[in-house]
Amino acid sequence: MRLLLPILGTILLAGCSALLPNSVAPDYYQVDYVFQPSGCAEPFQGAVRIWPFNTAAPFDGEQMIAVSPSRRIRSSSNYKWVSTAGNMIADNLMRDLSLGKVFEDVVPVGNPMPAAYEISGQVYRFALEENGSAPHALLDLEISLWQEKPTRTVLFRKHFHYRSPPLSAAGPEEFAAAMAGLVSQLSTDLRQDLCAIKKDSLHPAGG
């Protein structure tokens, strides 16, 4: 578990029930952050195809989810994400891998363009964690990079776990902002890990 740079200041908690109040119509939120430059000195040769990430239940819907220390799970019908967690993460990584020039090109699912590499992921936690006196955003997932040719070869597989600093309140705006910070950190870490693989391939030990 790694601590991130402060996303939101730590002040008095407004109450975890703020995520689940009554509302006439649902409000929608998205994972949105400014791209942080980080790329490889030399990109992978060939394109990469990004698959929508799978998401474990109960985090596989669009409802915002809160998890208590006793593992009680609450979902909100009033505050929702614009898409599933897996889709939002994959879309942001697709943008960042393209802007960061980690691969020669980034190809979405459905595009007939051939791709030398493929990336997929499994999201295990995407929730507001009600833990003690202050809530946190929690992101837990695994990401894999592989080649299909000449034979299927997994080049990278890693489990990423992030927990935000304490939120100033448990409302949907604070939760969405904190989760955006976690996905931004994930993007930076993933690009650095992939660039390390590329660097090792160019300069193998003893080579």
DRENLUM-169717 format. One record per residue: x, y, z of N, C-alpha, C in turn. Coordinates in Angstrom, 2 decimals, m for minus. Each point is the difference from the previous one (the first is absolute). Example, Ala and Ser with C-alpha at 12.3 -4.5 7.8 and 13.67 -1.06 7.14 Angstrom:
+---------+---------+---------+---------+---------+---------+---------+---------+---------+
|    n.xx |    n.yy |    n.zz |   ca.xx |   ca.yy |   ca.zz |    c.xx |    c.yy |    c.zz |
+---------+---------+---------+---------+---------+---------+---------+---------+---------+
|   13.19 |   m5.69 |    7.80 |   m0.89 |    1.19 |    0.00 |    0.90 |    1.20 |    0.00 |
|   m0.35 |    1.05 |   m0.72 |    0.82 |    1.19 |    0.06 |   m0.77 |    1.09 |    0.73 |
+---------+---------+---------+---------+---------+---------+---------+---------+---------+
END
This chain:
+---------+---------+---------+---------+---------+---------+---------+---------+---------+
|    n.xx |    n.yy |    n.zz |   ca.xx |   ca.yy |   ca.zz |    c.xx |    c.yy |    c.zz |
+---------+---------+---------+---------+---------+---------+---------+---------+---------+
|    0.84 |   m1.18 |    0.00 |   m0.84 |    1.18 |    0.00 |    0.87 |    1.23 |    0.00 |
|   m0.30 |    0.92 |   m0.88 |    0.83 |    1.18 |   m0.10 |   m0.84 |    1.24 |    0.27 |
|    0.62 |    0.97 |    0.64 |   m0.67 |    1.26 |    0.25 |    0.27 |    0.93 |   m1.15 |
|   m1.01 |    0.72 |   m0.42 |    0.15 |    0.88 |   m1.13 |    0.19 |    1.42 |    0.48 |
|    0.43 |    0.88 |   m0.90 |    0.04 |    1.42 |    0.31 |   m1.40 |    0.45 |    0.37 |
|   m0.14 |    0.91 |    0.94 |   m1.33 |    0.42 |    0.44 |   m0.87 |    0.42 |   m1.16 |
|   m1.18 |   m0.57 |   m0.05 |   m0.96 |    0.36 |   m1.02 |   m0.97 |    1.04 |    0.56 |
|   m0.43 |   m0.24 |    1.22 |   m0.93 |    0.91 |    0.64 |    0.49 |    0.26 |    1.42 |
|   m0.15 |    1.20 |    0.49 |    0.42 |    0.33 |    1.35 |   m0.79 |   m0.78 |    1.02 |
|    0.61 |   m0.29 |    1.13 |   m0.65 |   m0.76 |    1.06 |   m0.62 |    0.97 |    0.99 |
|   m1.34 |    0.11 |    0.00 |   m0.70 |    0.83 |    0.96 |   m1.13 |   m0.80 |    0.61 |
|   m0.92 |    0.63 |    0.69 |   m1.04 |   m0.72 |    0.70 |   m0.86 |   m0.81 |   m0.96 |
|   m0.33 |   m1.23 |    0.40 |   m0.81 |   m0.90 |   m0.81 |   m1.45 |    0.46 |   m0.01 |
|   m0.62 |    0.01 |   m1.18 |   m1.38 |    0.44 |   m0.11 |   m1.00 |   m1.12 |    0.22 |
|    0.50 |   m1.26 |    0.05 |   m0.91 |   m1.12 |    0.22 |   m0.07 |   m0.91 |   m1.20 |
|    0.20 |   m1.33 |    0.25 |    0.04 |   m0.95 |   m1.10 |   m1.35 |   m0.17 |   m0.67 |
|   m1.08 |    0.34 |    0.72 |   m1.31 |   m0.15 |   m0.61 |   m0.24 |    0.98 |   m1.13 |
|    0.91 |    0.98 |   m0.17 |   m0.18 |    1.00 |   m1.05 |    0.01 |   m0.61 |   m1.38 |
|    0.61 |   m1.16 |   m0.15 |    0.07 |   m0.63 |   m1.32 |   m1.36 |   m0.56 |   m0.42 |
|   m0.87 |   m0.26 |    0.97 |   m1.23 |   m0.71 |   m0.32 |   m1.27 |    0.73 |    0.43 |
|   m0.11 |    1.31 |   m0.23 |   m1.24 |    0.70 |    0.37 |   m1.08 |   m0.22 |   m1.05 |
|   m1.21 |    0.45 |    0.35 |   m1.09 |   m0.09 |   m0.97 |    0.14 |    1.09 |   m1.05 |
|   m0.42 |   m0.30 |   m1.21 |    0.10 |    0.96 |   m1.08 |   m1.11 |   m0.30 |   m1.01 |
|   m0.46 |    1.02 |   m0.69 |   m1.07 |   m0.20 |   m0.97 |    0.51 |   m0.74 |   m1.22 |
|    1.14 |    0.43 |   m0.54 |    0.58 |   m0.63 |   m1.18 |    1.48 |   m0.24 |    0.26 |
|    0.58 |   m1.06 |   m0.59 |    1.41 |   m0.28 |    0.26 |    0.94 |    1.04 |   m0.58 |
|    1.07 |    0.26 |    0.70 |    1.09 |    0.84 |   m0.50 |    1.11 |   m0.92 |   m0.46 |
|    0.68 |    0.39 |   m1.09 |    1.04 |   m0.84 |   m0.57 |    1.37 |    0.66 |    0.14 |
|    1.01 |   m0.84 |    0.26 |    1.37 |    0.47 |    0.18 |    0.93 |   m0.86 |   m0.85 |
|    1.16 |    0.58 |   m0.34 |    0.97 |   m0.74 |   m0.78 |    1.39 |    0.14 |    0.61 |
|    0.87 |   m0.91 |   m0.35 |    1.40 |    0.08 |    0.40 |    0.70 |    0.90 |   m1.00 |
|    0.36 |    1.18 |    0.44 |    0.54 |    1.01 |   m0.91 |    1.19 |    0.69 |    0.67 |
|    1.13 |    0.03 |   m0.69 |    1.20 |    0.63 |    0.55 |    0.87 |    0.50 |   m1.15 |
|    0.90 |    0.90 |    0.33 |    0.92 |    0.56 |   m1.00 |    1.14 |   m0.99 |   m0.25 |
|    0.30 |   m0.25 |   m1.25 |    1.08 |   m0.92 |   m0.37 |    1.33 |    0.47 |    0.57 |
|    0.72 |   m0.92 |    0.65 |    1.32 |    0.28 |    0.54 |    1.06 |   m0.62 |   m0.91 |
|    0.82 |    0.82 |   m0.68 |    0.97 |   m0.55 |   m0.97 |    0.95 |   m1.00 |    0.64 |
|    0.12 |   m1.12 |   m0.65 |    0.95 |   m1.05 |    0.40 |   m0.03 |   m1.05 |   m1.10 |
|    1.13 |   m0.22 |   m0.65 |    0.03 |   m0.95 |   m1.10 |    1.36 |   m0.65 |   m0.13 |
|    0.11 |   m0.89 |   m0.95 |    1.25 |   m0.73 |   m0.20 |    0.95 |    0.80 |   m0.89 |
|    1.29 |   m0.20 |    0.21 |    1.00 |    0.62 |   m0.87 |   m0.18 |   m0.50 |   m1.42 |
|   m0.42 |   m1.24 |   m0.12 |   m0.28 |   m0.60 |   m1.32 |   m1.23 |   m0.87 |    0.14 |
|   m1.04 |    0.19 |   m0.82 |   m1.24 |   m0.75 |    0.16 |    0.14 |   m1.46 |   m0.41 |
|   m0.93 |   m0.81 |    0.47 |   m0.11 |   m1.38 |   m0.46 |   m0.29 |    0.03 |   m1.50 |
|    0.64 |   m0.90 |   m0.73 |   m0.21 |   m0.07 |   m1.44 |   m1.31 |   m0.72 |   m0.28 |
|   m0.96 |    0.73 |   m0.52 |   m1.30 |   m0.58 |   m0.29 |   m1.08 |    0.63 |    0.86 |
|   m1.24 |   m0.31 |   m0.36 |   m1.16 |    0.56 |    0.70 |   m0.42 |   m0.90 |    1.16 |
|   m0.76 |    0.57 |    0.93 |   m0.56 |   m0.77 |    1.10 |   m1.52 |    0.15 |   m0.04 |
|   m0.69 |   m1.10 |    0.24 |   m1.46 |    0.04 |    0.07 |   m0.40 |   m0.01 |    1.48 |
|   m0.89 |    0.93 |    0.39 |   m0.46 |    0.09 |    1.38 |   m1.40 |   m0.60 |    0.09 |
|   m0.14 |   m1.04 |    0.82 |   m1.30 |   m0.62 |    0.21 |   m0.69 |    0.65 |    1.20 |
|   m1.34 |    0.08 |   m0.03 |   m0.72 |    0.49 |    1.18 |    0.36 |   m0.89 |    1.19 |
|    0.26 |    0.60 |    1.14 |    0.40 |   m0.77 |    1.17 |   m1.22 |   m0.68 |    0.61 |
|    0.16 |   m1.25 |    0.42 |   m1.04 |   m0.70 |    0.73 |   m0.06 |    0.56 |    1.42 |
|   m1.18 |   m0.01 |    0.58 |   m0.17 |    0.51 |    1.35 |   m0.79 |   m0.99 |    0.83 |
|    0.52 |   m0.32 |    1.17 |   m0.66 |   m0.96 |    0.87 |   m1.25 |    0.62 |    0.64 |
|   m1.04 |   m0.81 |    0.17 |   m1.19 |    0.45 |    0.71 |    0.36 |    0.27 |    1.47 |
|   m0.61 |    0.98 |    0.62 |   m1.11 |    0.84 |   m0.45 |    0.46 |    1.32 |   m0.62 |
|    1.26 |    0.07 |   m0.42 |    0.54 |    1.24 |   m0.54 |   m0.13 |    0.08 |   m1.52 |
|   m0.78 |   m0.91 |   m0.57 |   m0.08 |   m0.10 |   m1.46 |   m1.15 |    0.80 |   m0.59 |
|   m0.73 |    0.74 |    0.83 |   m1.07 |    0.84 |   m0.50 |    0.42 |    1.45 |   m0.04 |
|   m0.97 |    0.89 |   m0.19 |    0.29 |    1.43 |   m0.05 |   m0.26 |    0.70 |    1.33 |
|   m0.62 |   m0.70 |    0.95 |   m0.28 |    0.62 |    1.29 |    1.29 |    0.24 |    0.78 |
|    0.06 |    1.11 |    0.72 |    1.11 |    0.22 |    0.92 |   m0.16 |   m0.97 |    1.18 |
|    1.12 |   m0.59 |    0.42 |   m0.02 |   m1.03 |    1.02 |    0.78 |    0.46 |    1.23 |
|   m0.56 |   m0.25 |    1.19 |    0.69 |    0.27 |    1.26 |    0.17 |   m1.32 |    0.74 |
|    1.20 |   m0.20 |    0.58 |    0.32 |   m1.22 |    0.73 |    0.36 |    0.36 |    1.42 |
|   m0.62 |   m0.66 |    0.99 |    0.27 |    0.28 |    1.41 |    1.11 |   m0.92 |    0.50 |
|    0.58 |    0.31 |    1.19 |    1.04 |   m0.87 |    0.56 |   m0.48 |   m1.43 |    0.21 |
|   m1.30 |   m0.18 |    0.23 |   m0.56 |   m1.35 |    0.19 |   m0.32 |   m0.67 |   m1.33 |
|    0.44 |    0.65 |   m1.10 |   m0.21 |   m0.50 |   m1.36 |   m1.44 |    0.09 |   m0.47 |
|   m0.77 |    0.79 |    0.68 |   m1.36 |    0.28 |   m0.47 |    0.09 |    0.90 |   m1.22 |
|   m0.73 |   m0.34 |   m1.04 |    0.07 |    0.73 |   m1.26 |   m1.32 |    0.72 |   m0.24 |
|    0.11 |    1.30 |   m0.30 |   m1.18 |    0.80 |   m0.32 |    0.18 |    0.61 |   m1.38 |
|   m1.06 |   m0.02 |   m0.79 |    0.06 |    0.62 |   m1.32 |   m1.00 |    1.14 |   m0.06 |
|    0.31 |    1.01 |   m0.81 |   m0.86 |    1.17 |   m0.12 |   m0.70 |   m0.01 |   m1.35 |
|   m1.32 |    0.17 |    0.04 |   m0.76 |    0.14 |   m1.25 |   m0.09 |    1.47 |   m0.41 |
|    0.46 |    0.90 |    0.89 |   m0.09 |    1.43 |   m0.26 |    1.27 |    0.56 |   m0.63 |
|    1.14 |   m0.57 |    0.34 |    1.28 |    0.47 |   m0.52 |    0.65 |   m1.14 |   m0.78 |
|    0.25 |    0.25 |   m1.27 |    0.52 |   m1.05 |   m0.87 |    1.20 |    0.49 |   m0.79 |
|    0.79 |   m0.97 |   m0.48 |    1.07 |    0.28 |   m0.94 |   m0.58 |    0.03 |   m1.41 |
|    0.67 |    0.68 |   m0.91 |   m0.49 |    0.06 |   m1.38 |    0.16 |   m1.33 |   m0.72 |
|    0.85 |   m0.87 |    0.52 |    0.21 |   m1.33 |   m0.57 |    0.52 |   m0.91 |    1.11 |
|    0.26 |   m1.24 |   m0.34 |    0.54 |   m0.91 |    1.00 |    1.45 |    0.37 |    0.33 |
|    0.47 |   m0.43 |    1.15 |    1.37 |    0.29 |    0.41 |    1.00 |   m0.52 |   m1.02 |
|   m0.22 |   m1.22 |   m0.51 |    0.92 |   m0.57 |   m0.97 |    0.09 |    0.81 |   m1.28 |
|   m1.13 |    0.51 |   m0.47 |    0.01 |    0.81 |   m1.22 |    0.69 |    1.34 |    0.23 |
|   m0.27 |    0.64 |    1.13 |    0.60 |    1.31 |    0.27 |    1.52 |   m0.12 |    0.14 |
|    0.46 |   m1.04 |    0.68 |    1.45 |   m0.18 |    0.17 |    0.65 |   m0.28 |   m1.35 |
|   m0.58 |   m0.91 |   m0.78 |    0.57 |   m0.36 |   m1.30 |    0.04 |    1.21 |   m0.93 |
|   m1.06 |    0.82 |    0.01 |   m0.03 |    1.17 |   m0.87 |    1.09 |    1.01 |    0.38 |
|    0.19 |    0.22 |    1.29 |    1.05 |    0.93 |    0.43 |    1.40 |   m0.53 |   m0.32 |
|    0.22 |   m1.29 |    0.18 |    1.31 |   m0.57 |   m0.30 |    0.26 |    0.04 |   m1.51 |
|   m1.05 |   m0.19 |   m0.79 |    0.16 |    0.07 |   m1.45 |    0.47 |    1.40 |   m0.40 |
|   m0.62 |    1.02 |    0.57 |    0.41 |    1.37 |   m0.30 |    1.45 |    0.25 |    0.45 |
|    0.33 |   m0.43 |    1.22 |    1.32 |    0.31 |    0.56 |    1.12 |   m0.77 |   m0.69 |
|   m0.25 |   m1.24 |   m0.37 |    1.02 |   m0.77 |   m0.72 |    0.25 |    0.59 |   m1.38 |
|   m1.06 |    0.55 |   m0.60 |    0.15 |    0.65 |   m1.30 |    0.78 |    1.31 |    0.13 |
|   m0.41 |    0.85 |    0.94 |    0.68 |    1.29 |    0.18 |    1.44 |   m0.19 |    0.48 |
|    0.22 |   m1.05 |    0.79 |    1.34 |   m0.26 |    0.53 |    0.92 |   m0.70 |   m0.98 |
|   m0.52 |   m0.40 |   m1.17 |    0.81 |   m0.65 |   m1.04 |    0.71 |   m1.25 |    0.53 |
|   m0.73 |   m0.79 |    0.80 |    0.59 |   m1.24 |    0.52 |    0.04 |   m1.06 |   m1.09 |
|   m1.01 |    0.00 |   m0.86 |   m0.06 |   m0.90 |   m1.16 |   m0.09 |    0.86 |   m1.26 |
|    0.27 |   m0.60 |   m1.13 |   m0.10 |    0.75 |   m1.26 |   m1.42 |    0.46 |   m0.27 |
|   m0.97 |   m0.77 |    0.44 |   m1.40 |    0.37 |   m0.18 |   m0.82 |   m0.73 |    1.06 |
|   m1.19 |    0.53 |    0.29 |   m0.92 |   m0.61 |    0.96 |   m1.31 |   m0.26 |   m0.72 |
|   m0.47 |   m1.24 |    0.06 |   m1.16 |   m0.42 |   m0.78 |   m1.13 |   m0.44 |    0.94 |
|   m1.20 |    0.57 |   m0.17 |   m1.13 |   m0.45 |    0.82 |   m0.58 |   m1.29 |   m0.54 |
|   m0.76 |   m0.68 |    0.84 |   m0.69 |   m1.21 |   m0.42 |   m0.99 |    0.36 |   m1.11 |
|   m0.06 |   m0.84 |   m1.03 |   m0.88 |    0.27 |   m1.13 |    0.70 |    0.62 |   m1.19 |
|    1.19 |    0.56 |    0.24 |    0.79 |    0.55 |   m1.10 |    0.73 |   m1.15 |   m0.69 |
|   m0.15 |   m0.14 |   m1.33 |    0.62 |   m1.14 |   m0.70 |    1.52 |    0.11 |   m0.14 |
|    0.57 |    1.13 |    0.38 |    1.44 |    0.17 |   m0.12 |    0.73 |   m1.07 |    0.83 |
|    1.00 |   m0.69 |   m0.58 |    0.73 |   m1.01 |    0.76 |    0.80 |    0.61 |    1.14 |
|    0.14 |   m0.75 |    1.08 |    0.74 |    0.47 |    1.17 |    0.99 |   m1.08 |    0.44 |
|    1.23 |    0.41 |    0.26 |    1.03 |   m0.95 |    0.42 |   m0.15 |   m0.37 |    1.47 |
|   m0.65 |    0.90 |    0.78 |   m0.14 |   m0.22 |    1.45 |   m1.45 |    0.19 |    0.41 |
|   m0.35 |   m0.56 |    1.15 |   m1.34 |    0.17 |    0.54 |    0.09 |    0.21 |    1.50 |
|   m0.91 |    0.84 |    0.51 |   m0.06 |    0.28 |    1.43 |   m1.42 |   m0.24 |    0.49 |
|   m0.13 |   m0.67 |    1.12 |   m1.29 |   m0.17 |    0.65 |    0.19 |    0.13 |    1.50 |
|   m1.10 |    0.07 |    0.72 |    0.10 |    0.14 |    1.45 |   m1.20 |   m0.59 |    0.70 |
|    0.16 |   m0.19 |    1.30 |   m1.08 |   m0.48 |    0.88 |   m0.07 |    0.93 |    1.20 |
|   m1.15 |    0.67 |    0.16 |   m0.20 |    0.93 |    1.11 |   m0.66 |   m0.76 |    1.15 |
|    0.64 |    0.02 |    1.17 |   m0.53 |   m0.70 |    1.17 |   m0.73 |    0.94 |    0.97 |
|    0.48 |    1.24 |    0.12 |   m0.63 |    0.98 |    0.90 |    0.01 |    1.37 |   m0.68 |
|   m1.13 |    0.66 |    0.07 |   m0.15 |    1.35 |   m0.53 |   m1.08 |    0.64 |    0.86 |
|    0.40 |    0.50 |    1.18 |   m1.00 |    0.31 |    1.00 |    0.43 |    1.11 |    0.94 |
|   m0.99 |    0.52 |    0.72 |    0.24 |    0.88 |    1.13 |    0.15 |   m0.90 |    1.22 |
|    1.12 |    0.09 |    0.66 |    0.27 |   m0.84 |    1.16 |   m0.31 |    0.79 |    1.27 |
|   m1.02 |   m0.44 |    0.74 |   m0.37 |    0.63 |    1.26 |    0.81 |   m0.67 |    1.10 |
|    1.13 |    0.61 |    0.31 |    0.94 |   m0.65 |    0.91 |    0.38 |    0.95 |    1.13 |
|   m0.55 |   m0.24 |    1.19 |    0.35 |    0.85 |    1.13 |   m0.66 |    1.36 |   m0.08 |
|    0.77 |    1.06 |    0.31 |   m0.56 |    1.34 |    0.11 |   m0.12 |    0.72 |   m1.33 |
|    0.63 |   m0.50 |   m1.05 |   m0.04 |    0.69 |   m1.28 |   m0.03 |   m1.01 |   m1.14 |
|   m0.74 |    0.30 |   m1.07 |   m0.07 |   m0.92 |   m1.14 |    1.19 |    0.17 |   m0.93 |
|    0.23 |   m1.02 |   m0.83 |    1.05 |    0.02 |   m1.00 |   m0.56 |   m0.58 |   m1.30 |
|    0.59 |    0.37 |   m1.11 |   m0.28 |   m0.67 |   m1.26 |    0.95 |   m1.19 |   m0.11 |
|   m0.51 |   m1.12 |   m0.49 |    0.78 |   m1.23 |   m0.08 |   m0.05 |   m0.56 |   m1.42 |
|    1.18 |   m0.25 |   m0.56 |    0.11 |   m0.58 |   m1.35 |    0.94 |   m1.20 |    0.06 |
|   m0.49 |   m1.14 |   m0.45 |    0.78 |   m1.24 |    0.05 |   m0.24 |   m0.75 |   m1.30 |
|    1.08 |   m0.30 |   m0.74 |   m0.16 |   m0.64 |   m1.30 |    1.29 |   m0.68 |   m0.45 |
|   m0.13 |   m0.80 |   m1.04 |    1.15 |   m0.68 |   m0.62 |   m0.01 |    0.32 |   m1.49 |
|    1.18 |    0.25 |   m0.55 |    0.14 |    0.33 |   m1.42 |    1.01 |   m0.94 |   m0.66 |
|   m0.32 |   m0.44 |   m1.20 |    0.88 |   m0.90 |   m0.75 |    0.28 |    0.55 |   m1.39 |
|    1.23 |   m0.22 |   m0.47 |    0.42 |    0.32 |   m1.37 |    0.51 |   m1.29 |   m0.62 |
|   m0.45 |   m0.30 |   m1.21 |    0.47 |   m1.22 |   m0.64 |    0.11 |    0.17 |   m1.51 |
|    0.70 |   m0.96 |   m0.62 |    0.10 |   m0.12 |   m1.45 |   m0.70 |   m1.29 |   m0.42 |
|   m0.71 |    0.03 |   m1.12 |   m0.65 |   m1.20 |   m0.51 |    0.91 |   m0.78 |   m0.95 |
|    0.92 |    0.68 |   m0.68 |    0.85 |   m0.63 |   m1.01 |    1.47 |    0.22 |    0.34 |
|    0.85 |   m0.97 |   m0.31 |   m0.28 |   m1.28 |   m0.68 |   m0.75 |   m0.99 |    0.88 |
|    0.14 |    0.11 |    1.33 |   m0.81 |   m0.76 |    0.94 |   m0.44 |    0.95 |    1.10 |
|   m1.10 |   m0.32 |    0.65 |   m0.51 |    0.88 |    1.06 |    1.01 |    0.06 |    1.14 |
|    0.49 |    1.20 |    0.28 |    1.01 |    0.21 |    1.03 |   m0.39 |    1.18 |    0.87 |
|   m0.12 |   m0.24 |    1.30 |   m0.30 |    1.08 |    0.93 |    1.30 |    0.73 |    0.33 |
|    0.05 |    1.29 |   m0.33 |    1.20 |    0.80 |    0.22 |   m0.02 |    0.74 |    1.33 |
|   m1.21 |    0.22 |    0.52 |   m0.13 |    0.79 |    1.23 |   m1.32 |   m0.32 |    0.67 |
|    0.05 |   m0.21 |    1.30 |   m1.23 |   m0.17 |    0.78 |    0.28 |    0.52 |    1.41 |
|   m0.84 |    0.90 |    0.45 |    0.26 |    0.63 |    1.30 |   m1.30 |    0.35 |    0.69 |
|    0.02 |   m0.16 |    1.32 |   m1.13 |    0.37 |    0.85 |    0.27 |    1.40 |    0.55 |
|   m0.93 |    0.92 |   m0.24 |    0.12 |    1.38 |    0.48 |   m1.04 |    0.23 |    1.10 |
|    0.43 |    0.64 |    1.09 |   m0.91 |    0.28 |    1.10 |    0.23 |    1.44 |    0.46 |
|   m1.06 |    0.80 |    0.01 |    0.11 |    1.40 |    0.39 |   m1.10 |    0.36 |    1.00 |
|    0.38 |    0.84 |    0.95 |   m0.94 |    0.52 |    1.00 |    0.29 |    1.49 |    0.15 |
|   m0.99 |    0.82 |   m0.21 |    0.21 |    1.44 |    0.03 |    0.22 |    0.50 |    1.42 |
|    0.52 |    1.22 |    0.16 |   m0.01 |    0.65 |    1.31 |   m1.45 |    0.18 |    0.45 |
|   m0.22 |    0.28 |    1.29 |   m1.38 |    0.20 |    0.48 |   m0.72 |    1.09 |   m0.78 |
|   m1.24 |   m0.26 |   m0.33 |   m0.81 |    0.98 |   m0.71 |   m0.54 |    1.05 |    0.97 |
|   m0.18 |    1.20 |   m0.47 |   m0.55 |    1.07 |    0.82 |   m1.48 |   m0.23 |    0.30 |
|   m0.67 |   m0.76 |   m0.86 |   m1.40 |   m0.34 |    0.18 |   m0.28 |   m1.26 |   m0.80 |
|   m1.16 |   m0.61 |    0.27 |   m0.33 |   m1.25 |   m0.68 |   m0.99 |    0.20 |   m1.13 |
|   m0.07 |    1.21 |   m0.54 |   m0.91 |    0.26 |   m1.10 |    0.52 |   m0.53 |   m1.32 |
|   m0.85 |   m0.05 |   m1.02 |    0.40 |   m0.55 |   m1.30 |    1.08 |    0.82 |   m0.69 |
|   m0.01 |    1.33 |    0.17 |    1.04 |    0.82 |   m0.63 |    1.37 |   m0.33 |    0.56 |
|    0.08 |   m0.13 |    1.33 |    1.28 |   m0.34 |    0.64 |    0.46 |   m1.40 |   m0.40 |
|   m0.93 |   m0.92 |   m0.05 |    0.32 |   m1.37 |   m0.38 |    0.50 |   m0.05 |   m1.44 |
|   m0.69 |    0.68 |   m0.92 |    0.40 |   m0.01 |   m1.41 |    1.37 |    0.65 |   m0.18 |
|    0.26 |    1.10 |    0.72 |    1.30 |    0.67 |   m0.11 |    1.12 |   m0.89 |    0.53 |
|   m0.25 |   m0.68 |    1.11 |    1.01 |   m0.88 |    0.56 |    0.28 |   m1.19 |   m0.91 |
|   m1.06 |   m0.57 |   m0.58 |    0.20 |   m1.14 |   m0.90 |    0.74 |    0.43 |   m1.25 |
|   m0.25 |    1.21 |   m0.48 |    0.73 |    0.51 |   m1.16 |    1.50 |    0.08 |    0.32 |
|    0.32 |    0.43 |    1.23 |    1.40 |    0.05 |    0.40 |    0.65 |   m1.38 |    0.04 |
|   m0.76 |   m1.00 |    0.43 |    0.55 |   m1.36 |    0.05 |    0.24 |   m0.55 |   m1.41 |
|   m0.93 |    0.21 |   m0.91 |    0.17 |   m0.49 |   m1.37 |    1.14 |    0.74 |   m0.69 |
|    0.16 |    1.29 |    0.30 |    1.13 |    0.75 |   m0.54 |    1.32 |   m0.59 |    0.47 |
|    0.08 |   m0.36 |    1.29 |    1.23 |   m0.60 |    0.53 |    0.23 |   m1.37 |   m0.63 |
|   m1.08 |   m0.77 |   m0.17 |    0.10 |   m1.29 |   m0.67 |    0.58 |    0.17 |   m1.40 |
|   m0.49 |    0.97 |   m0.74 |    0.47 |    0.24 |   m1.36 |    1.50 |    0.29 |   m0.02 |
|    0.44 |    0.87 |    0.89 |    1.43 |    0.34 |    0.06 |    0.84 |   m1.22 |    0.36 |
|   m0.45 |   m0.76 |    1.00 |    0.76 |   m1.19 |    0.43 |    0.05 |   m1.05 |   m1.10 |
|   m1.12 |   m0.20 |   m0.69 |   m0.03 |   m1.00 |   m1.07 |    0.95 |    0.38 |   m1.12 |
|   m0.02 |    1.26 |   m0.40 |    0.89 |    0.43 |   m1.08 |    1.47 |   m0.16 |    0.41 |
|    0.32 |    0.30 |    1.23 |    1.38 |   m0.17 |    0.46 |    0.39 |   m1.47 |    0.01 |
|   m0.91 |   m0.87 |    0.42 |    0.28 |   m1.44 |    0.00 |    0.21 |   m0.53 |   m1.41 |
|   m0.85 |    0.43 |   m0.93 |    0.13 |   m0.47 |   m1.38 |    1.28 |    0.53 |   m0.65 |
|    0.35 |    1.23 |    0.32 |    1.24 |    0.54 |   m0.56 |    1.22 |   m0.73 |    0.54 |
|   m0.09 |   m0.47 |    1.24 |    1.10 |   m0.78 |    0.58 |    0.17 |   m1.32 |   m0.75 |
|   m1.13 |   m0.61 |   m0.40 |    0.08 |   m1.22 |   m0.80 |    0.67 |    0.28 |   m1.34 |
|   m0.39 |    1.10 |   m0.61 |    0.59 |    0.36 |   m1.30 |    1.49 |    0.25 |    0.14 |
|    0.40 |    0.69 |    1.06 |    1.41 |    0.31 |    0.22 |    0.79 |   m1.29 |    0.22 |
|   m0.57 |   m0.94 |    0.76 |    0.70 |   m1.26 |    0.25 |    0.16 |   m0.81 |   m1.28 |
|   m1.00 |    0.09 |   m0.89 |    0.08 |   m0.75 |   m1.25 |    1.07 |    0.56 |   m0.92 |
|    0.24 |    1.33 |    0.12 |    1.02 |    0.63 |   m0.82 |    1.40 |   m0.21 |    0.57 |
|    0.07 |   m0.14 |    1.32 |    1.29 |   m0.14 |    0.69 |   m0.06 |   m1.19 |    0.95 |
|   m0.09 |   m1.21 |   m0.49 |   m0.09 |   m1.17 |    0.87 |    1.26 |   m0.14 |    0.85 |
|   m0.17 |   m0.63 |    1.14 |    1.13 |   m0.18 |    0.92 |    1.10 |   m0.78 |   m0.70 |
|    1.18 |    0.51 |    0.06 |    1.13 |   m0.66 |   m0.63 |    0.11 |    0.25 |   m1.47 |
|   m1.00 |    0.80 |   m0.53 |    0.01 |    0.24 |   m1.43 |    0.81 |    1.22 |   m0.37 |
+---------+---------+---------+---------+---------+---------+---------+---------+---------+
END
